[in-house]
Amino acid sequence: MTIDFSQVITAEQKAALALDARATTIKADCRARILDVASEATQMNIAQAGVIYAALRADGASEKTARGAVGFEIGDLIRAAGWKAWVSLMQAECRRAIRAGEAPVWPDLPEGVADLAARF
């Protein structure tokens, strides 16, 4: 009987595979937490509303008219900015936890962001 040593997994390879699996798990958790707040369709709807709002304002529409046209309420632009900042913080924490080999400490969702997402 011959043993094919080219098929042997070394301790280093095993450790690398474990690190890759851990990174994949953390990334999936980060993505799931973000999508739990706003699906990809919801994110696109909010982004599209922001673009249309900005275009209407650039064309001279009043703030009230532009908000009404896209379904924004007073404060939604601040909430949308909070959403974007939170996603960036989530991604940064994901990368930090992977690099440090620690459990992620996910940032809190800004107030009002979940309500904004629910409307879109």
N, CA, C and O atoms as a printed pandas DataFrame, in Angstrom:
     atom_number atom_name residue_name chain_id  residue_number  x_coord  y_coord  z_coord
0              1         N          MET        A               1    0.844   -1.171    0.000
1              2        CA          MET        A               1    0.000    0.000    0.000
2              3         C          MET        A               1    0.890    1.237    0.000
3              4         O          MET        A               1    1.885    1.304    0.722
4              5         N          THR        A               2    0.514    2.215   -0.825
5              6        CA          THR        A               2    1.279    3.449   -0.939
6              7         C          THR        A               2    0.449    4.612   -0.407
7              8         O          THR        A               2   -0.740    4.733   -0.704
8              9         N          ILE        A               3    1.085    5.448    0.367
9             10        CA          ILE        A               3    0.408    6.634    0.892
10            11         C          ILE        A               3    0.773    7.822    0.018
11            12         O          ILE        A               3    1.948    8.089   -0.234
12            13         N          ASP        A               4   -0.264    8.537   -0.445
13            14        CA          ASP        A               4   -0.050    9.714   -1.278
14            15         C          ASP        A               4    0.028   10.933   -0.360
15            16         O          ASP        A               4   -1.002   11.486    0.025
16            17         N          PHE        A               5    1.244   11.352   -0.011
17            18        CA          PHE        A               5    1.442   12.459    0.915
18            19         C          PHE        A               5    1.051   13.807    0.320
19            20         O          PHE        A               5    0.950   14.792    1.052
20            21         N          SER        A               6    0.830   13.872   -0.986
21            22        CA          SER        A               6    0.403   15.145   -1.589
22            23         C          SER        A               6   -1.032   15.489   -1.179
23            24         O          SER        A               6   -1.467   16.630   -1.336
24            25         N          GLN        A               7   -1.755   14.516   -0.660
25            26        CA          GLN        A               7   -3.139   14.731   -0.233
26            27         C          GLN        A               7   -3.260   15.081    1.249
27            28         O          GLN        A               7   -4.357   15.351    1.739
28            29         N          VAL        A               8   -2.136   15.075    1.958
29            30        CA          VAL        A               8   -2.146   15.360    3.382
30            31         C          VAL        A               8   -2.343   16.860    3.602
31            32         O          VAL        A               8   -1.707   17.684    2.945
32            33         N          ILE        A               9   -3.225   17.197    4.527
33            34        CA          ILE        A               9   -3.453   18.596    4.874
34            35         C          ILE        A               9   -2.584   18.921    6.073
35            36         O          ILE        A               9   -2.665   18.268    7.114
36            37         N          THR        A              10   -1.750   19.942    5.913
37            38        CA          THR        A              10   -0.846   20.329    7.002
38            39         C          THR        A              10   -1.610   21.147    8.045
39            40         O          THR        A              10   -2.727   21.606    7.806
40            41         N          ALA        A              11   -0.989   21.313    9.182
41            42        CA          ALA        A              11   -1.590   22.125   10.243
42            43         C          ALA        A              11   -1.778   23.564    9.767
43            44         O          ALA        A              11   -2.775   24.204   10.100
44            45         N          GLU        A              12   -0.828   24.070    8.993
45            46        CA          GLU        A              12   -0.928   25.427    8.471
46            47         C          GLU        A              12   -2.107   25.558    7.503
47            48         O          GLU        A              12   -2.845   26.542    7.538
48            49         N          GLN        A              13   -2.272   24.552    6.638
49            50        CA          GLN        A              13   -3.399   24.574    5.702
50            51         C          GLN        A              13   -4.727   24.492    6.447
51            52         O          GLN        A              13   -5.691   25.175    6.100
52            53         N          LYS        A              14   -4.762   23.658    7.461
53            54        CA          LYS        A              14   -5.979   23.515    8.255
54            55         C          LYS        A              14   -6.321   24.834    8.956
55            56         O          LYS        A              14   -7.483   25.238    9.004
56            57         N          ALA        A              15   -5.302   25.495    9.494
57            58        CA          ALA        A              15   -5.524   26.780   10.162
58            59         C          ALA        A              15   -5.998   27.833    9.164
59            60         O          ALA        A              15   -6.885   28.628    9.473
60            61         N          ALA        A              16   -5.415   27.838    7.983
61            62        CA          ALA        A              16   -5.824   28.795    6.944
62            63         C          ALA        A              16   -7.266   28.548    6.513
63            64         O          ALA        A              16   -8.025   29.494    6.301
64            65         N          LEU        A              17   -7.640   27.294    6.387
65            66        CA          LEU        A              17   -9.021   26.959    6.034
66            67         C          LEU        A              17   -9.988   27.412    7.120
67            68         O          LEU        A              17  -11.080   27.897    6.825
68            69         N          ALA        A              18   -9.581   27.250    8.381
69            70        CA          ALA        A              18  -10.430   27.683    9.501
70            71         C          ALA        A              18  -10.583   29.195    9.501
71            72         O          ALA        A              18  -11.674   29.704    9.759
72            73         N          LEU        A              19   -9.497   29.928    9.213
73            74        CA          LEU        A              19   -9.573   31.392    9.147
74            75         C          LEU        A              19  -10.483   31.843    8.011
75            76         O          LEU        A              19  -11.270   32.776    8.170
76            77         N          ASP        A              20  -10.371   31.181    6.872
77            78        CA          ASP        A              20  -11.242   31.512    5.734
78            79         C          ASP        A              20  -12.707   31.246    6.068
79            80         O          ASP        A              20  -13.580   32.046    5.733
80            81         N          ALA        A              21  -12.969   30.139    6.719
81            82        CA          ALA        A              21  -14.344   29.804    7.094
82            83         C          ALA        A              21  -14.886   30.820    8.095
83            84         O          ALA        A              21  -16.043   31.229    7.998
84            85         N          ARG        A              22  -14.062   31.227    9.051
85            86        CA          ARG        A              22  -14.471   32.218   10.048
86            87         C          ARG        A              22  -14.774   33.548    9.372
87            88         O          ARG        A              22  -15.779   34.187    9.683
88            89         N          ALA        A              23  -13.909   33.970    8.447
89            90        CA          ALA        A              23  -14.126   35.228    7.727
90            91         C          ALA        A              23  -15.425   35.174    6.931
91            92         O          ALA        A              23  -16.188   36.140    6.911
92            93         N          THR        A              24  -15.671   34.058    6.285
93            94        CA          THR        A              24  -16.899   33.893    5.510
94            95         C          THR        A              24  -18.127   33.982    6.408
95            96         O          THR        A              24  -19.135   34.582    6.033
96            97         N          THR        A              25  -18.043   33.389    7.583
97            98        CA          THR        A              25  -19.156   33.427    8.534
98            99         C          THR        A              25  -19.417   34.851    9.021
99           100         O          THR        A              25  -20.569   35.278    9.095
100          101         N          ILE        A              26  -18.360   35.584    9.352
101          102        CA          ILE        A              26  -18.521   36.956    9.834
102          103         C          ILE        A              26  -19.089   37.843    8.725
103          104         O          ILE        A              26  -19.974   38.661    8.979
104          105         N          LYS        A              27  -18.593   37.688    7.515
105          106        CA          LYS        A              27  -19.107   38.484    6.390
106          107         C          LYS        A              27  -20.585   38.187    6.147
107          108         O          LYS        A              27  -21.371   39.099    5.891
108          109         N          ALA        A              28  -20.956   36.922    6.226
109          110        CA          ALA        A              28  -22.358   36.536    6.024
110          111         C          ALA        A              28  -23.238   37.109    7.128
111          112         O          ALA        A              28  -24.360   37.541    6.866
112          113         N          ASP        A              29  -22.738   37.116    8.355
113          114        CA          ASP        A              29  -23.482   37.687    9.478
114          115         C          ASP        A              29  -23.676   39.187    9.278
115          116         O          ASP        A              29  -24.768   39.708    9.503
116          117         N          CYS        A              30  -22.632   39.873    8.861
117          118        CA          CYS        A              30  -22.712   41.310    8.609
118          119         C          CYS        A              30  -23.758   41.594    7.531
119          120         O          CYS        A              30  -24.615   42.460    7.704
120          121         N          ARG        A              31  -23.686   40.879    6.444
121          122        CA          ARG        A              31  -24.635   41.061    5.339
122          123         C          ARG        A              31  -26.068   40.793    5.801
123          124         O          ARG        A              31  -26.984   41.549    5.475
124          125         N          ALA        A              32  -26.252   39.727    6.551
125          126        CA          ALA        A              32  -27.597   39.374    7.026
126          127         C          ALA        A              32  -28.152   40.452    7.945
127          128         O          ALA        A              32  -29.338   40.776    7.875
128          129         N          ARG        A              33  -27.312   41.007    8.802
129          130        CA          ARG        A              33  -27.765   42.061    9.718
130          131         C          ARG        A              33  -28.181   43.313    8.938
131          132         O          ARG        A              33  -29.172   43.961    9.278
132          133         N          ILE        A              34  -27.429   43.643    7.906
133          134        CA          ILE        A              34  -27.774   44.796    7.079
134          135         C          ILE        A              34  -29.078   44.533    6.332
135          136         O          ILE        A              34  -29.960   45.390    6.295
136          137         N          LEU        A              35  -29.197   43.353    5.740
137          138        CA          LEU        A              35  -30.406   43.025    4.979
138          139         C          LEU        A              35  -31.626   42.840    5.873
139          140         O          LEU        A              35  -32.757   42.980    5.407
140          141         N          ASP        A              36  -31.415   42.528    7.151
141          142        CA          ASP        A              36  -32.536   42.449    8.091
142          143         C          ASP        A              36  -33.192   43.812    8.278
143          144         O          ASP        A              36  -34.388   43.902    8.553
144          145         N          VAL        A              37  -32.402   44.869    8.128
145          146        CA          VAL        A              37  -32.934   46.226    8.258
146          147         C          VAL        A              37  -33.554   46.676    6.945
147          148         O          VAL        A              37  -34.655   47.226    6.932
148          149         N          ALA        A              38  -32.857   46.446    5.847
149          150        CA          ALA        A              38  -33.343   46.898    4.537
150          151         C          ALA        A              38  -32.878   45.929    3.456
151          152         O          ALA        A              38  -31.681   45.720    3.261
152          153         N          SER        A              39  -33.835   45.351    2.770
153          154        CA          SER        A              39  -33.505   44.449    1.655
154          155         C          SER        A              39  -32.778   45.238    0.567
155          156         O          SER        A              39  -32.746   46.468    0.595
156          157         N          GLU        A              40  -32.205   44.528   -0.376
157          158        CA          GLU        A              40  -31.529   45.201   -1.478
158          159         C          GLU        A              40  -32.510   46.088   -2.249
159          160         O          GLU        A              40  -32.150   47.186   -2.671
160          161         N          ALA        A              41  -33.739   45.621   -2.432
161          162        CA          ALA        A              41  -34.748   46.425   -3.132
162          163         C          ALA        A              41  -35.056   47.694   -2.344
163          164         O          ALA        A              41  -35.181   48.771   -2.927
164          165         N          THR        A              42  -35.177   47.576   -1.034
165          166        CA          THR        A              42  -35.432   48.741   -0.191
166          167         C          THR        A              42  -34.280   49.729   -0.297
167          168         O          THR        A              42  -34.501   50.934   -0.418
168          169         N          GLN        A              43  -33.057   49.228   -0.253
169          170        CA          GLN        A              43  -31.894   50.108   -0.371
170          171         C          GLN        A              43  -31.909   50.850   -1.702
171          172         O          GLN        A              43  -31.621   52.046   -1.752
172          173         N          MET        A              44  -32.243   50.146   -2.775
173          174        CA          MET        A              44  -32.311   50.794   -4.090
174          175         C          MET        A              44  -33.428   51.825   -4.144
175          176         O          MET        A              44  -33.267   52.887   -4.746
176          177         N          ASN        A              45  -34.552   51.518   -3.522
177          178        CA          ASN        A              45  -35.672   52.458   -3.513
178          179         C          ASN        A              45  -35.309   53.744   -2.771
179          180         O          ASN        A              45  -35.645   54.837   -3.227
180          181         N          ILE        A              46  -34.635   53.623   -1.649
181          182        CA          ILE        A              46  -34.226   54.803   -0.892
182          183         C          ILE        A              46  -33.202   55.612   -1.693
183          184         O          ILE        A              46  -33.289   56.837   -1.765
184          185         N          ALA        A              47  -32.243   54.923   -2.288
185          186        CA          ALA        A              47  -31.236   55.613   -3.092
186          187         C          ALA        A              47  -31.882   56.340   -4.277
187          188         O          ALA        A              47  -31.536   57.483   -4.574
188          189         N          GLN        A              48  -32.813   55.673   -4.942
189          190        CA          GLN        A              48  -33.493   56.284   -6.078
190          191         C          GLN        A              48  -34.297   57.503   -5.629
191          192         O          GLN        A              48  -34.304   58.529   -6.308
192          193         N          ALA        A              49  -34.968   57.392   -4.495
193          194        CA          ALA        A              49  -35.723   58.526   -3.967
194          195         C          ALA        A              49  -34.784   59.698   -3.688
195          196         O          ALA        A              49  -35.126   60.850   -3.957
196          197         N          GLY        A              50  -33.613   59.405   -3.155
197          198        CA          GLY        A              50  -32.639   60.462   -2.886
198          199         C          GLY        A              50  -32.170   61.156   -4.145
199          200         O          GLY        A              50  -32.023   62.378   -4.168
200          201         N          VAL        A              51  -31.935   60.384   -5.192
201          202        CA          VAL        A              51  -31.500   60.955   -6.471
202          203         C          VAL        A              51  -32.598   61.840   -7.057
203          204         O          VAL        A              51  -32.335   62.953   -7.511
204          205         N          ILE        A              52  -33.815   61.337   -7.042
205          206        CA          ILE        A              52  -34.937   62.117   -7.588
206          207         C          ILE        A              52  -35.168   63.371   -6.759
207          208         O          ILE        A              52  -35.406   64.448   -7.305
208          209         N          TYR        A              53  -35.096   63.230   -5.444
209          210        CA          TYR        A              53  -35.234   64.399   -4.558
210          211         C          TYR        A              53  -34.199   65.458   -4.927
211          212         O          TYR        A              53  -34.543   66.627   -5.105
212          213         N          ALA        A              54  -32.928   65.051   -5.045
213          214        CA          ALA        A              54  -31.856   65.987   -5.369
214          215         C          ALA        A              54  -32.078   66.638   -6.733
215          216         O          ALA        A              54  -31.830   67.832   -6.898
216          217         N          ALA        A              55  -32.543   65.863   -7.707
217          218        CA          ALA        A              55  -32.792   66.406   -9.047
218          219         C          ALA        A              55  -33.927   67.430   -9.012
219          220         O          ALA        A              55  -33.844   68.485   -9.640
220          221         N          LEU        A              56  -34.979   67.106   -8.275
221          222        CA          LEU        A              56  -36.094   68.050   -8.162
222          223         C          LEU        A              56  -35.643   69.348   -7.500
223          224         O          LEU        A              56  -36.007   70.436   -7.946
224          225         N          ARG        A              57  -34.857   69.232   -6.443
225          226        CA          ARG        A              57  -34.362   70.424   -5.759
226          227         C          ARG        A              57  -33.461   71.231   -6.682
227          228         O          ARG        A              57  -33.536   72.459   -6.703
228          229         N          ALA        A              58  -32.605   70.549   -7.449
229          230        CA          ALA        A              58  -31.715   71.242   -8.388
230          231         C          ALA        A              58  -32.516   71.957   -9.480
231          232         O          ALA        A              58  -32.085   72.986  -10.001
232          233         N          ASP        A              59  -33.669   71.411   -9.817
233          234        CA          ASP        A              59  -34.533   72.028  -10.830
234          235         C          ASP        A              59  -35.421   73.124  -10.248
235          236         O          ASP        A              59  -36.226   73.721  -10.963
236          237         N          GLY        A              60  -35.275   73.386   -8.956
237          238        CA          GLY        A              60  -35.995   74.488   -8.346
238          239         C          GLY        A              60  -37.220   74.116   -7.529
239          240         O          GLY        A              60  -37.911   75.001   -7.024
240          241         N          ALA        A              61  -37.503   72.840   -7.389
241          242        CA          ALA        A              61  -38.659   72.436   -6.583
242          243         C          ALA        A              61  -38.395   72.765   -5.114
243          244         O          ALA        A              61  -37.257   72.712   -4.646
244          245         N          SER        A              62  -39.452   73.101   -4.407
245          246        CA          SER        A              62  -39.300   73.368   -2.979
246          247         C          SER        A              62  -38.976   72.065   -2.244
247          248         O          SER        A              62  -39.195   70.968   -2.758
248          249         N          GLU        A              63  -38.454   72.219   -1.037
249          250        CA          GLU        A              63  -38.149   71.025   -0.230
250          251         C          GLU        A              63  -39.414   70.195   -0.028
251          252         O          GLU        A              63  -39.389   68.972   -0.166
252          253         N          LYS        A              64  -40.510   70.859    0.298
253          254        CA          LYS        A              64  -41.774   70.164    0.565
254          255         C          LYS        A              64  -42.263   69.424   -0.683
255          256         O          LYS        A              64  -42.708   68.280   -0.590
256          257         N          THR        A              65  -42.185   70.064   -1.833
257          258        CA          THR        A              65  -42.620   69.438   -3.082
258          259         C          THR        A              65  -41.750   68.233   -3.418
259          260         O          THR        A              65  -42.260   67.177   -3.792
260          261         N          ALA        A              66  -40.433   68.394   -3.284
261          262        CA          ALA        A              66  -39.507   67.302   -3.599
262          263         C          ALA        A              66  -39.706   66.129   -2.649
263          264         O          ALA        A              66  -39.711   64.974   -3.075
264          265         N          ARG        A              67  -39.873   66.429   -1.348
265          266        CA          ARG        A              67  -40.119   65.353   -0.383
266          267         C          ARG        A              67  -41.400   64.617   -0.725
267          268         O          ARG        A              67  -41.433   63.386   -0.722
268          269         N          GLY        A              68  -42.438   65.350   -1.016
269          270        CA          GLY        A              68  -43.723   64.740   -1.339
270          271         C          GLY        A              68  -43.657   63.866   -2.583
271          272         O          GLY        A              68  -44.308   62.823   -2.654
272          273         N          ALA        A              69  -42.878   64.290   -3.554
273          274        CA          ALA        A              69  -42.781   63.547   -4.812
274          275         C          ALA        A              69  -42.136   62.176   -4.635
275          276         O          ALA        A              69  -42.443   61.243   -5.377
276          277         N          VAL        A              70  -41.249   62.052   -3.662
277          278        CA          VAL        A              70  -40.528   60.787   -3.477
278          279         C          VAL        A              70  -40.949   60.023   -2.237
279          280         O          VAL        A              70  -40.485   58.905   -2.015
280          281         N          GLY        A              71  -41.816   60.605   -1.428
281          282        CA          GLY        A              71  -42.287   59.916   -0.234
282          283         C          GLY        A              71  -41.422   60.109    0.988
283          284         O          GLY        A              71  -41.540   59.360    1.957
284          285         N          PHE        A              72  -40.546   61.110    0.955
285          286        CA          PHE        A              72  -39.738   61.401    2.133
286          287         C          PHE        A              72  -40.541   62.222    3.129
287          288         O          PHE        A              72  -41.358   63.064    2.755
288          289         N          GLU        A              73  -40.290   61.958    4.393
289          290        CA          GLU        A              73  -40.840   62.763    5.483
290          291         C          GLU        A              73  -39.731   63.686    5.980
291          292         O          GLU        A              73  -38.561   63.498    5.644
292          293         N          ILE        A              74  -40.096   64.662    6.767
293          294        CA          ILE        A              74  -39.092   65.539    7.366
294          295         C          ILE        A              74  -38.130   64.661    8.180
295          296         O          ILE        A              74  -38.559   63.828    8.979
296          297         N          GLY        A              75  -36.846   64.858    7.968
297          298        CA          GLY        A              75  -35.821   64.099    8.685
298          299         C          GLY        A              75  -35.323   62.861    7.952
299          300         O          GLY        A              75  -34.346   62.248    8.382
300          301         N          ASP        A              76  -35.973   62.481    6.853
301          302        CA          ASP        A              76  -35.554   61.267    6.145
302          303         C          ASP        A              76  -34.173   61.387    5.515
303          304         O          ASP        A              76  -33.457   60.390    5.416
304          305         N          LEU        A              77  -33.787   62.579    5.090
305          306        CA          LEU        A              77  -32.440   62.723    4.520
306          307         C          LEU        A              77  -31.378   62.458    5.591
307          308         O          LEU        A              77  -30.342   61.856    5.309
308          309         N          ILE        A              78  -31.639   62.906    6.807
309          310        CA          ILE        A              78  -30.720   62.631    7.920
310          311         C          ILE        A              78  -30.717   61.137    8.230
311          312         O          ILE        A              78  -29.663   60.553    8.479
312          313         N          ARG        A              79  -31.897   60.521    8.213
313          314        CA          ARG        A              79  -31.977   59.077    8.475
314          315         C          ARG        A              79  -31.259   58.286    7.377
315          316         O          ARG        A              79  -30.585   57.298    7.670
316          317         N          ALA        A              80  -31.398   58.711    6.121
317          318        CA          ALA        A              80  -30.711   58.023    5.017
318          319         C          ALA        A              80  -29.198   58.160    5.170
319          320         O          ALA        A              80  -28.460   57.209    4.909
320          321         N          ALA        A              81  -28.735   59.327    5.589
321          322        CA          ALA        A              81  -27.299   59.511    5.833
322          323         C          ALA        A              81  -26.850   58.626    7.000
323          324         O          ALA        A              81  -25.758   58.059    6.967
324          325         N          GLY        A              82  -27.691   58.512    8.023
325          326        CA          GLY        A              82  -27.388   57.627    9.147
326          327         C          GLY        A              82  -27.307   56.180    8.717
327          328         O          GLY        A              82  -26.460   55.429    9.200
328          329         N          TRP        A              83  -28.184   55.785    7.812
329          330        CA          TRP        A              83  -28.172   54.428    7.260
330          331         C          TRP        A              83  -26.830   54.151    6.588
331          332         O          TRP        A              83  -26.186   53.135    6.850
332          333         N          LYS        A              84  -26.422   55.072    5.719
333          334        CA          LYS        A              84  -25.179   54.885    4.971
334          335         C          LYS        A              84  -23.987   54.815    5.922
335          336         O          LYS        A              84  -23.103   53.976    5.748
336          337         N          ALA        A              85  -23.960   55.684    6.918
337          338        CA          ALA        A              85  -22.869   55.672    7.896
338          339         C          ALA        A              85  -22.861   54.357    8.673
339          340         O          ALA        A              85  -21.797   53.800    8.943
340          341         N          TRP        A              86  -24.050   53.860    9.035
341          342        CA          TRP        A              86  -24.149   52.612    9.788
342          343         C          TRP        A              86  -23.628   51.433    8.963
343          344         O          TRP        A              86  -22.908   50.579    9.481
344          345         N          VAL        A              87  -23.993   51.389    7.687
345          346        CA          VAL        A              87  -23.504   50.311    6.816
346          347         C          VAL        A              87  -21.973   50.352    6.750
347          348         O          VAL        A              87  -21.317   49.313    6.832
348          349         N          SER        A              88  -21.416   51.538    6.604
349          350        CA          SER        A              88  -19.952   51.671    6.579
350          351         C          SER        A              88  -19.324   51.197    7.887
351          352         O          SER        A              88  -18.289   50.530    7.875
352          353         N          LEU        A              89  -19.949   51.539    9.019
353          354        CA          LEU        A              89  -19.453   51.070   10.315
354          355         C          LEU        A              89  -19.553   49.550   10.436
355          356         O          LEU        A              89  -18.650   48.908   10.972
356          357         N          MET        A              90  -20.642   48.980    9.941
357          358        CA          MET        A              90  -20.808   47.522    9.961
358          359         C          MET        A              90  -19.687   46.849    9.167
359          360         O          MET        A              90  -19.083   45.880    9.626
360          361         N          GLN        A              91  -19.419   47.373    7.977
361          362        CA          GLN        A              91  -18.379   46.792    7.128
362          363         C          GLN        A              91  -16.998   46.937    7.775
363          364         O          GLN        A              91  -16.181   46.018    7.718
364          365         N          ALA        A              92  -16.746   48.084    8.385
365          366        CA          ALA        A              92  -15.466   48.299    9.054
366          367         C          ALA        A              92  -15.305   47.334   10.236
367          368         O          ALA        A              92  -14.221   46.790   10.452
368          369         N          GLU        A              93  -16.372   47.125   10.991
369          370        CA          GLU        A              93  -16.312   46.193   12.122
370          371         C          GLU        A              93  -16.107   44.767   11.640
371          372         O          GLU        A              93  -15.394   43.993   12.279
372          373         N          CYS        A              94  -16.710   44.418   10.541
373          374        CA          CYS        A              94  -16.524   43.093    9.942
374          375         C          CYS        A              94  -15.045   42.874    9.634
375          376         O          CYS        A              94  -14.467   41.855   10.011
376          377         N          ARG        A              95  -14.439   43.840    8.946
377          378        CA          ARG        A              95  -13.017   43.728    8.595
378          379         C          ARG        A              95  -12.135   43.693    9.846
379          380         O          ARG        A              95  -11.182   42.916    9.913
380          381         N          ARG        A              96  -12.454   44.536   10.837
381          382        CA          ARG        A              96  -11.665   44.579   12.071
382          383         C          ARG        A              96  -11.695   43.253   12.797
383          384         O          ARG        A              96  -10.658   42.742   13.222
384          385         N          ALA        A              97  -12.895   42.693   12.940
385          386        CA          ALA        A              97  -13.048   41.429   13.665
386          387         C          ALA        A              97  -12.296   40.302   12.963
387          388         O          ALA        A              97  -11.686   39.457   13.617
388          389         N          ILE        A              98  -12.340   40.292   11.650
389          390        CA          ILE        A              98  -11.624   39.256   10.898
390          391         C          ILE        A              98  -10.120   39.403   11.109
391          392         O          ILE        A              98   -9.426   38.427   11.396
392          393         N          ARG        A              99   -9.622   40.631   10.963
393          394        CA          ARG        A              99   -8.177   40.865   11.144
394          395         C          ARG        A              99   -7.721   40.544   12.559
395          396         O          ARG        A              99   -6.672   39.929   12.752
396          397         N          ALA        A             100   -8.509   40.962   13.554
397          398        CA          ALA        A             100   -8.112   40.808   14.955
398          399         C          ALA        A             100   -8.361   39.405   15.498
399          400         O          ALA        A             100   -7.837   39.046   16.553
400          401         N          GLY        A             101   -9.155   38.614   14.788
401          402        CA          GLY        A             101   -9.485   37.287   15.297
402          403         C          GLY        A             101  -10.418   37.348   16.491
403          404         O          GLY        A             101  -10.420   36.457   17.340
404          405         N          GLU        A             102  -11.209   38.410   16.547
405          406        CA          GLU        A             102  -12.138   38.611   17.661
406          407         C          GLU        A             102  -13.580   38.530   17.165
407          408         O          GLU        A             102  -13.854   38.562   15.965
408          409         N          ALA        A             103  -14.486   38.425   18.130
409          410        CA          ALA        A             103  -15.908   38.464   17.791
410          411         C          ALA        A             103  -16.272   39.895   17.414
411          412         O          ALA        A             103  -15.792   40.841   18.039
412          413         N          PRO        A             104  -17.116   40.062   16.399
413          414        CA          PRO        A             104  -17.527   41.419   16.023
414          415         C          PRO        A             104  -18.366   42.069   17.123
415          416         O          PRO        A             104  -19.126   41.401   17.824
416          417         N          VAL        A             105  -18.212   43.366   17.254
417          418        CA          VAL        A             105  -19.042   44.167   18.143
418          419         C          VAL        A             105  -19.813   45.109   17.209
419          420         O          VAL        A             105  -19.337   46.189   16.860
420          421         N          TRP        A             106  -21.004   44.675   16.819
421          422        CA          TRP        A             106  -21.765   45.393   15.807
422          423         C          TRP        A             106  -22.283   46.720   16.348
423          424         O          TRP        A             106  -22.756   46.783   17.483
424          425         N          PRO        A             107  -22.199   47.785   15.544
425          426        CA          PRO        A             107  -22.706   49.087   15.980
426          427         C          PRO        A             107  -24.233   49.096   16.015
427          428         O          PRO        A             107  -24.891   48.354   15.286
428          429         N          ASP        A             108  -24.775   49.944   16.871
429          430        CA          ASP        A             108  -26.223   50.087   16.966
430          431         C          ASP        A             108  -26.761   50.807   15.736
431          432         O          ASP        A             108  -26.109   51.687   15.174
432          433         N          LEU        A             109  -27.948   50.418   15.338
433          434        CA          LEU        A             109  -28.633   51.065   14.223
434          435         C          LEU        A             109  -29.103   52.445   14.674
435          436         O          LEU        A             109  -29.709   52.568   15.738
436          437         N          PRO        A             110  -28.834   53.489   13.883
437          438        CA          PRO        A             110  -29.297   54.826   14.264
438          439         C          PRO        A             110  -30.825   54.893   14.369
439          440         O          PRO        A             110  -31.554   54.194   13.665
440          441         N          GLU        A             111  -31.263   55.742   15.255
441          442        CA          GLU        A             111  -32.696   55.920   15.482
442          443         C          GLU        A             111  -33.390   56.357   14.188
443          444         O          GLU        A             111  -32.897   57.222   13.464
444          445         N          GLY        A             112  -34.518   55.756   13.920
445          446        CA          GLY        A             112  -35.339   56.129   12.780
446          447         C          GLY        A             112  -35.015   55.419   11.478
447          448         O          GLY        A             112  -35.811   55.456   10.540
448          449         N          VAL        A             113  -33.866   54.778   11.406
449          450        CA          VAL        A             113  -33.447   54.134   10.152
450          451         C          VAL        A             113  -34.372   52.966    9.813
451          452         O          VAL        A             113  -34.748   52.796    8.653
452          453         N          ALA        A             114  -34.735   52.173   10.792
453          454        CA          ALA        A             114  -35.628   51.036   10.544
454          455         C          ALA        A             114  -37.000   51.514   10.055
455          456         O          ALA        A             114  -37.607   50.886    9.187
456          457         N          ASP        A             115  -37.477   52.614   10.610
457          458        CA          ASP        A             115  -38.765   53.174   10.164
458          459         C          ASP        A             115  -38.673   53.654    8.719
459          460         O          ASP        A             115  -39.592   53.431    7.931
460          461         N          LEU        A             116  -37.575   54.309    8.369
461          462        CA          LEU        A             116  -37.371   54.741    6.977
462          463         C          LEU        A             116  -37.399   53.536    6.050
463          464         O          LEU        A             116  -38.087   53.544    5.030
464          465         N          ALA        A             117  -36.657   52.514    6.404
465          466        CA          ALA        A             117  -36.591   51.308    5.564
466          467         C          ALA        A             117  -37.963   50.653    5.426
467          468         O          ALA        A             117  -38.313   50.164    4.351
468          469         N          ALA        A             118  -38.731   50.643    6.494
469          470        CA          ALA        A             118  -40.059   50.017    6.443
470          471         C          ALA        A             118  -40.993   50.740    5.471
471          472         O          ALA        A             118  -41.891   50.119    4.903
472          473         N          ARG        A             119  -40.794   52.027    5.278
473          474        CA          ARG        A             119  -41.640   52.785    4.364
474          475         C          ARG        A             119  -41.238   52.636    2.904
475          476         O          ARG        A             119  -42.000   53.013    2.014
476          477         N          PHE        A             120  -40.049   52.091    2.644
477          478        CA          PHE        A             120  -39.591   51.961    1.273
478          479         C          PHE        A             120  -39.452   50.514    0.869
479          480         O          PHE        A             120  -39.073   50.222   -0.265
